[in-house]
Amino acid sequence: MMSNRLLSILGVVLASAACGPGEGNVGSARLELSISFERAGATRAMLSGLVDTIRVTVSAQGTVLRQQSFDYEALQGTVTDIPVGTGRTFTVEALGNDTRIYSGTADNITIAKNQTASVPVVLAPAYSSDVYPPAAVTDLIARGNGTTVTLTWTASGNDARAGQAHSYDLRISPSTIQAANFDAATQVSDAPAPGVAGQAEQYVHDFGTSGTYHFALKVRDDAGNWSAISNEAIVTLTGPDTMPPATVANLTVFMVGSDSVTLTWTAPGDDGSAGTVTDYDLRWSTAEITAGNFSSATRATGPAQKVPGGQTESVVVNGLTPGTRYWFALKAVDDADNWSAMSNVVNALIQDQTPPAQVTDLRETAQTATSITLGWTAPGDDGASGIATRYDIRYAATEITSANFTQAQAVQNPPAPQAAGAAESVTIAGLTQGQPYYFALKAYDDEDNEGPMSNVATATPGVVDTTPPADVTNLAVQSVAETSVTLAWTAPGDDGSVGTVTSYDVRMSTAEITAANFDTAQPVAGPSTIVSAGLSQTLVVDSLIRGTPYWFALKAADERNNSSGISNVISATPDDVTAPQAVTDLAAVVASDTSATLTWKAPYDDSAVEAVTRYDIRWSTSTIDEQNFTSATQVLNPPAPLAPGSDQLLVVDSLPAGATVYFAIKAFDVADNASALSNPASAVMRVVPSVVTTLSVSAVADTGVTLTWKAPHDDTATEAVAAYEIRYSTGTIDDGNFDQATLVTNPPTPQAPESDETLVVSPLNINTPYTFALVAIDEHGNRSALSNVISGEPGSQDTTPPAAIDNLAAAPTATAGEIQLSWTAPGDDGAGGGPVASYDVRYSTSPIDDANFASATQVFWSGTIADPASQQTFLVTGLTSATVYYFAVKGVDNRGLLAPLSNVPSATPN
């Protein structure tokens, strides 16, 4: 049998128009031919290469009146000079190489002057077995690379260029391959399985050596039909790739960053300087790189995209340590794993740009009449890590600032810095007894990066400092956040209210602090920068628990560790004062004529993982802003907030049909802080057509059902809807399965509301119950609710047999043993209805009547059924010459009802 992949139905429409000269129906007509494909998925290209010609034959009673052939690719043509008249037969044949592949016939066609008719002709395969080979491949291409060849081509089909072939026969030869020597060429054992027609195919083979090779293939279908030989593809392989990329000789440090180096070089090629390399092996080390230690150096990531040979290549090596010198080198590799030699080696020093940290605890630790000993904690080379390189220590009889630091007296031979965190000290001699002095220092690293100036310490040689800082009396809460409190006070001095204190001892507790329990309260890190006496000092105390009361107090200390008394005690409770994140992606989509679906991403409260507590969702028929939000209509029972980032959804009902409705949301947290207003969203509520409630079955035929209903209205009672969607099923129909029911493809154009609508649904299966329903659709695509659902059964009311034939005629033909019968075709229901389903034809050598009709010889009906009132013919063969025969015919309808007995003519065959 023919493959199911072969297109089996080809529709051809013959549009005929009489246009010749003459009177009445005398003259000739012109026939216009066009071709269209009926089967889903059929395309003209699928038959290209299989069908090349369309032949049209016009005949009457076996006589050929006109025959003409057309190019299949042209898809149209004209048959001229066809005599007008009735009983014309159109035969359409699809040919390939003068072989009939498809054919079909349309009988009893009338050619009338100045009339146009469309005649469908169904073309069916001319053979019951598959005789159609695959089309030959015409785009076989071979491409070589070293020792490997890649073949590409486009798949043909099982039948010409339709469907999917069975297999390929791919051949290779060192010399030309043609049809005559195809079988002598070497057959490939691993050819790919064919894809569907039109698919790109590929075959890759490694010969392992150089040489010139020829390729060709044939295609086999599943019936064993072979295509013609393909075009020949030829390739010359150059052999294995043994040439490595050229050695990079100009590797260069293009730029040095704080922790990175940018390298550039001229890219080599795949083979020497030609082509594009496959990859680079880039290495770095803190020692010089050589060919001997290249592989032990640290590998860096090379360029993501490789440029062709001769172009500039670059890469940035990140994550390098400041103050360190690095060496760099690389190698290149091609796709055959050939490696270049090592490049030239370059180096770069990563400059240290991080200065030492600030010293914040410079203080007097001892004194004599003419000297002061200072102490401090050593900073690092880079911030608080490493070892600084040197100190610049200064002193003066007036206060030292960053602006006058270099004008102060420098201490000669300062100590060499120790590791970060070590205790440092220096003694400054030769001072004047009783003279107050100010001291400050800066630290420098090995790149001479300068650290900030330290705190300023004060001391008086020969005078022991016993004066503590003044007590802080105005400690206050400057601000309160959810998990922190900002404290503020006026800074006391080193000695009472003069100078700058050295440190603060800040304490907090969840119980009230007193002088007695100060030392047991929880210590809090003091200010990182201490200001001079009289200035405002602030401190943020964080990591507090929201809603918990805290008490705070402090003491100040100078460089001699003289401590002030306890400050005034204050309290504060961290509270939630941060509003939730606003919704920024609110969207509204119409769900029905009075409802809309809102969607948004759940916002967060104070952190990205903390959900809000509730939503306030509002709608209005005018735009919503912060000022009118509370006057908009509130949506009752909004959804509970989900985890931040989750999808939220809400269907808002009872909205005004036909109106533009605006929506907005605010989110609230547990402290009832409200977010900002969401982005605005709106939806135009649709007005759906009224529902049809009057659908009914008004008539039932053998193969159809007549539906009637009152036309619905659109937005107003006088506005018609735009379309109907009508469906039927052999099962029940409801809202859930309406879309799966069979669609009626010829619904009527809607009339004015309340007009009577009628539709005949046909063809349907006789004696099969069906259900029917419809929806009305307006010009915006809005759909009504589902109509009432009704049922009907074709043929359930058919009790009328075909009418009796009263003009049956019998006549001998020129051929021995044949009688030609003819009569006027009756209707399915008496003289009305459609064509009958079949005929019961009988003959006998004695007269036939109702009593003996069933015992007369029956002739199997194999003719074409004519329409009612048309001429019907039937040829009876195999009769005995010179013998009188009697003939009778009864029509049979779809329900098997038999017509009454026809008239009984007699005839004698030759």
Secondary structure in CASP SS format (residue, H / E / C, confidence):
PFRMAT SS
TARGET T0000
AUTHOR 0000-0000-0000
METHOD secondary structure of the structure
MODEL  1
M C 1.00
M C 1.00
S C 1.00
N C 1.00
R C 1.00
L C 1.00
L C 1.00
S C 1.00
I C 1.00
L E 1.00
G E 1.00
V E 1.00
V E 1.00
L E 1.00
A E 1.00
S E 1.00
A E 1.00
A E 1.00
C C 1.00
G C 1.00
P C 1.00
G C 1.00
E C 1.00
G C 1.00
N C 1.00
V C 1.00
G C 1.00
S E 1.00
A E 1.00
R E 1.00
L E 1.00
E E 1.00
L E 1.00
S E 1.00
I E 1.00
S C 1.00
F C 1.00
E C 1.00
R C 1.00
A C 1.00
G C 1.00
A C 1.00
T C 1.00
R H 1.00
A H 1.00
M H 1.00
L H 1.00
S E 1.00
G C 1.00
L C 1.00
V E 1.00
D C 1.00
T E 1.00
I E 1.00
R E 1.00
V E 1.00
T E 1.00
V E 1.00
S E 1.00
A E 1.00
Q C 1.00
G C 1.00
T E 1.00
V E 1.00
L E 1.00
R E 1.00
Q E 1.00
Q E 1.00
S E 1.00
F E 1.00
D E 1.00
Y H 1.00
E H 1.00
A H 1.00
L C 1.00
Q E 1.00
G E 1.00
T E 1.00
V E 1.00
T E 1.00
D E 1.00
I E 1.00
P E 1.00
V C 1.00
G E 1.00
T E 1.00
G E 1.00
R E 1.00
T E 1.00
F E 1.00
T E 1.00
V E 1.00
E E 1.00
A E 1.00
L E 1.00
G E 1.00
N C 1.00
D C 1.00
T E 1.00
R E 1.00
I E 1.00
Y E 1.00
S E 1.00
G E 1.00
T E 1.00
A E 1.00
D E 1.00
N E 1.00
I E 1.00
T E 1.00
I E 1.00
A C 1.00
K E 1.00
N C 1.00
Q C 1.00
T E 1.00
A E 1.00
S E 1.00
V E 1.00
P E 1.00
V E 1.00
V E 1.00
L E 1.00
A E 1.00
P E 1.00
A C 1.00
Y C 1.00
S C 1.00
S C 1.00
D C 1.00
V C 1.00
Y C 1.00
P C 1.00
P E 1.00
A C 1.00
A C 1.00
V C 1.00
T C 1.00
D C 1.00
L C 1.00
I E 1.00
A E 1.00
R E 1.00
G E 1.00
N E 1.00
G C 1.00
T C 1.00
T E 1.00
V E 1.00
T E 1.00
L E 1.00
T E 1.00
W E 1.00
T E 1.00
A C 1.00
S C 1.00
G C 1.00
N C 1.00
D E 1.00
A E 1.00
R C 1.00
A E 1.00
G C 1.00
Q E 1.00
A C 1.00
H C 1.00
S E 1.00
Y E 1.00
D E 1.00
L E 1.00
R E 1.00
I E 1.00
S E 1.00
P C 1.00
S C 1.00
T C 1.00
I C 1.00
Q C 1.00
A C 1.00
A C 1.00
N C 1.00
F H 1.00
D H 1.00
A H 1.00
A C 1.00
T E 1.00
Q E 1.00
V C 1.00
S C 1.00
D C 1.00
A C 1.00
P C 1.00
A C 1.00
P C 1.00
G C 1.00
V E 1.00
A C 1.00
G C 1.00
Q C 1.00
A E 1.00
E E 1.00
Q E 1.00
Y E 1.00
V E 1.00
H E 1.00
D E 1.00
F C 1.00
G C 1.00
T C 1.00
S C 1.00
G E 1.00
T E 1.00
Y E 1.00
H E 1.00
F E 1.00
A E 1.00
L E 1.00
K E 1.00
V E 1.00
R E 1.00
D C 1.00
D C 1.00
A C 1.00
G C 1.00
N C 1.00
W E 1.00
S C 1.00
A C 1.00
I C 1.00
S C 1.00
N C 1.00
E C 1.00
A E 1.00
I E 1.00
V E 1.00
T E 1.00
L E 1.00
T C 1.00
G C 1.00
P C 1.00
D C 1.00
T C 1.00
M C 1.00
P C 1.00
P E 1.00
A C 1.00
T C 1.00
V C 1.00
A C 1.00
N C 1.00
L C 1.00
T E 1.00
V E 1.00
F E 1.00
M E 1.00
V E 1.00
G C 1.00
S C 1.00
D C 1.00
S C 1.00
V E 1.00
T E 1.00
L E 1.00
T E 1.00
W E 1.00
T E 1.00
A C 1.00
P C 1.00
G C 1.00
D C 1.00
D E 1.00
G E 1.00
S C 1.00
A E 1.00
G C 1.00
T C 1.00
V C 1.00
T C 1.00
D E 1.00
Y E 1.00
D E 1.00
L E 1.00
R E 1.00
W E 1.00
S E 1.00
T C 1.00
A C 1.00
E C 1.00
I C 1.00
T C 1.00
A C 1.00
G C 1.00
N C 1.00
F H 1.00
S H 1.00
S H 1.00
A C 1.00
T E 1.00
R E 1.00
A E 1.00
T C 1.00
G C 1.00
P C 1.00
A C 1.00
Q C 1.00
K C 1.00
V C 1.00
P C 1.00
G C 1.00
G C 1.00
Q C 1.00
T E 1.00
E E 1.00
S E 1.00
V E 1.00
V E 1.00
V E 1.00
N C 1.00
G C 1.00
L C 1.00
T C 1.00
P C 1.00
G C 1.00
T C 1.00
R E 1.00
Y E 1.00
W E 1.00
F E 1.00
A E 1.00
L E 1.00
K E 1.00
A E 1.00
V E 1.00
D C 1.00
D C 1.00
A C 1.00
D C 1.00
N C 1.00
W E 1.00
S C 1.00
A C 1.00
M C 1.00
S C 1.00
N C 1.00
V C 1.00
V E 1.00
N E 1.00
A E 1.00
L E 1.00
I C 1.00
Q C 1.00
D C 1.00
Q C 1.00
T C 1.00
P C 1.00
P E 1.00
A C 1.00
Q C 1.00
V C 1.00
T C 1.00
D C 1.00
L C 1.00
R E 1.00
E E 1.00
T E 1.00
A E 1.00
Q E 1.00
T C 1.00
A C 1.00
T C 1.00
S C 1.00
I E 1.00
T E 1.00
L E 1.00
G E 1.00
W E 1.00
T E 1.00
A C 1.00
P C 1.00
G C 1.00
D C 1.00
D E 1.00
G E 1.00
A C 1.00
S E 1.00
G C 1.00
I E 1.00
A C 1.00
T C 1.00
R E 1.00
Y E 1.00
D E 1.00
I E 1.00
R E 1.00
Y E 1.00
A E 1.00
A C 1.00
T C 1.00
E C 1.00
I C 1.00
T C 1.00
S C 1.00
A C 1.00
N C 1.00
F H 1.00
T H 1.00
Q H 1.00
A C 1.00
Q E 1.00
A E 1.00
V C 1.00
Q C 1.00
N C 1.00
P C 1.00
P C 1.00
A C 1.00
P C 1.00
Q C 1.00
A E 1.00
A C 1.00
G C 1.00
A C 1.00
A E 1.00
E E 1.00
S E 1.00
V E 1.00
T E 1.00
I E 1.00
A C 1.00
G C 1.00
L C 1.00
T C 1.00
Q C 1.00
G C 1.00
Q C 1.00
P C 1.00
Y E 1.00
Y E 1.00
F E 1.00
A E 1.00
L E 1.00
K E 1.00
A E 1.00
Y E 1.00
D C 1.00
D C 1.00
E C 1.00
D C 1.00
N C 1.00
E E 1.00
G C 1.00
P C 1.00
M C 1.00
S C 1.00
N C 1.00
V C 1.00
A E 1.00
T E 1.00
A E 1.00
T E 1.00
P C 1.00
G C 1.00
V E 1.00
V C 1.00
D C 1.00
T C 1.00
T C 1.00
P C 1.00
P E 1.00
A C 1.00
D C 1.00
V C 1.00
T C 1.00
N C 1.00
L C 1.00
A E 1.00
V E 1.00
Q E 1.00
S E 1.00
V E 1.00
A C 1.00
E C 1.00
T C 1.00
S C 1.00
V E 1.00
T E 1.00
L E 1.00
A E 1.00
W E 1.00
T E 1.00
A C 1.00
P C 1.00
G C 1.00
D C 1.00
D E 1.00
G E 1.00
S C 1.00
V E 1.00
G C 1.00
T C 1.00
V C 1.00
T C 1.00
S E 1.00
Y E 1.00
D E 1.00
V E 1.00
R E 1.00
M E 1.00
S E 1.00
T C 1.00
A C 1.00
E C 1.00
I C 1.00
T C 1.00
A C 1.00
A C 1.00
N C 1.00
F H 1.00
D H 1.00
T H 1.00
A C 1.00
Q E 1.00
P E 1.00
V E 1.00
A C 1.00
G C 1.00
P C 1.00
S C 1.00
T C 1.00
I C 1.00
V C 1.00
S C 1.00
A C 1.00
G C 1.00
L C 1.00
S E 1.00
Q E 1.00
T E 1.00
L E 1.00
V E 1.00
V E 1.00
D C 1.00
S C 1.00
L C 1.00
I C 1.00
R C 1.00
G C 1.00
T C 1.00
P C 1.00
Y E 1.00
W E 1.00
F E 1.00
A E 1.00
L E 1.00
K E 1.00
A E 1.00
A E 1.00
D C 1.00
E C 1.00
R C 1.00
N C 1.00
N C 1.00
S E 1.00
S C 1.00
G C 1.00
I C 1.00
S C 1.00
N C 1.00
V C 1.00
I E 1.00
S E 1.00
A E 1.00
T C 1.00
P C 1.00
D C 1.00
D C 1.00
V C 1.00
T C 1.00
A C 1.00
P C 1.00
Q C 1.00
A C 1.00
V C 1.00
T C 1.00
D C 1.00
L C 1.00
A E 1.00
A E 1.00
V E 1.00
V E 1.00
A E 1.00
S E 1.00
D C 1.00
T C 1.00
S E 1.00
A E 1.00
T E 1.00
L E 1.00
T E 1.00
W E 1.00
K E 1.00
A C 1.00
P C 1.00
Y E 1.00
D C 1.00
D C 1.00
S C 1.00
A C 1.00
V C 1.00
E C 1.00
A E 1.00
V C 1.00
T C 1.00
R E 1.00
Y E 1.00
D E 1.00
I E 1.00
R E 1.00
W E 1.00
S E 1.00
T C 1.00
S C 1.00
T C 1.00
I C 1.00
D C 1.00
E C 1.00
Q C 1.00
N C 1.00
F H 1.00
T H 1.00
S H 1.00
A C 1.00
T E 1.00
Q E 1.00
V C 1.00
L C 1.00
N C 1.00
P C 1.00
P C 1.00
A C 1.00
P C 1.00
L C 1.00
A C 1.00
P C 1.00
G C 1.00
S C 1.00
D E 1.00
Q E 1.00
L E 1.00
L E 1.00
V E 1.00
V E 1.00
D C 1.00
S C 1.00
L C 1.00
P C 1.00
A C 1.00
G C 1.00
A C 1.00
T E 1.00
V E 1.00
Y E 1.00
F E 1.00
A E 1.00
I E 1.00
K E 1.00
A E 1.00
F E 1.00
D C 1.00
V C 1.00
A C 1.00
D C 1.00
N C 1.00
A E 1.00
S C 1.00
A C 1.00
L C 1.00
S C 1.00
N C 1.00
P C 1.00
A E 1.00
S E 1.00
A E 1.00
V E 1.00
M C 1.00
R C 1.00
V C 1.00
V C 1.00
P C 1.00
S C 1.00
V C 1.00
V C 1.00
T C 1.00
T C 1.00
L C 1.00
S E 1.00
V E 1.00
S E 1.00
A E 1.00
V E 1.00
A C 1.00
D C 1.00
T C 1.00
G C 1.00
V E 1.00
T E 1.00
L E 1.00
T E 1.00
W E 1.00
K E 1.00
A C 1.00
P C 1.00
H E 1.00
D C 1.00
D C 1.00
T C 1.00
A C 1.00
T C 1.00
E C 1.00
A E 1.00
V C 1.00
A C 1.00
A E 1.00
Y E 1.00
E E 1.00
I E 1.00
R E 1.00
Y E 1.00
S E 1.00
T C 1.00
G C 1.00
T C 1.00
I C 1.00
D C 1.00
D C 1.00
G C 1.00
N C 1.00
F H 1.00
D H 1.00
Q H 1.00
A C 1.00
T E 1.00
L E 1.00
V C 1.00
T C 1.00
N C 1.00
P C 1.00
P C 1.00
T C 1.00
P C 1.00
Q C 1.00
A C 1.00
P C 1.00
E C 1.00
S C 1.00
D E 1.00
E E 1.00
T E 1.00
L E 1.00
V E 1.00
V E 1.00
S C 1.00
P C 1.00
L C 1.00
N C 1.00
I C 1.00
N C 1.00
T C 1.00
P C 1.00
Y E 1.00
T E 1.00
F E 1.00
A E 1.00
L E 1.00
V E 1.00
A E 1.00
I E 1.00
D C 1.00
E C 1.00
H C 1.00
G C 1.00
N C 1.00
R E 1.00
S C 1.00
A C 1.00
L C 1.00
S C 1.00
N C 1.00
V C 1.00
I E 1.00
S E 1.00
G E 1.00
E C 1.00
P C 1.00
G C 1.00
S C 1.00
Q C 1.00
D C 1.00
T C 1.00
T C 1.00
P C 1.00
P E 1.00
A C 1.00
A C 1.00
I C 1.00
D C 1.00
N C 1.00
L C 1.00
A E 1.00
A E 1.00
A E 1.00
P E 1.00
T C 1.00
A C 1.00
T C 1.00
A C 1.00
G C 1.00
E C 1.00
I E 1.00
Q E 1.00
L E 1.00
S E 1.00
W E 1.00
T E 1.00
A C 1.00
P C 1.00
G C 1.00
D C 1.00
D E 1.00
G E 1.00
A C 1.00
G E 1.00
G C 1.00
G C 1.00
P C 1.00
V C 1.00
A C 1.00
S E 1.00
Y E 1.00
D E 1.00
V E 1.00
R E 1.00
Y E 1.00
S E 1.00
T C 1.00
S C 1.00
P C 1.00
I C 1.00
D C 1.00
D C 1.00
A C 1.00
N C 1.00
F H 1.00
A H 1.00
S H 1.00
A C 1.00
T E 1.00
Q E 1.00
V E 1.00
F C 1.00
W C 1.00
S C 1.00
G C 1.00
T C 1.00
I C 1.00
A C 1.00
D C 1.00
P C 1.00
A C 1.00
S C 1.00
Q E 1.00
Q E 1.00
T E 1.00
F E 1.00
L E 1.00
V E 1.00
T C 1.00
G C 1.00
L C 1.00
T C 1.00
S C 1.00
A C 1.00
T C 1.00
V C 1.00
Y E 1.00
Y E 1.00
F E 1.00
A E 1.00
V E 1.00
K E 1.00
G E 1.00
V E 1.00
D C 1.00
N C 1.00
R C 1.00
G C 1.00
L C 1.00
L E 1.00
A C 1.00
P C 1.00
L C 1.00
S C 1.00
N C 1.00
V C 1.00
P C 1.00
S E 1.00
A E 1.00
T C 1.00
P C 1.00
N C 1.00
END
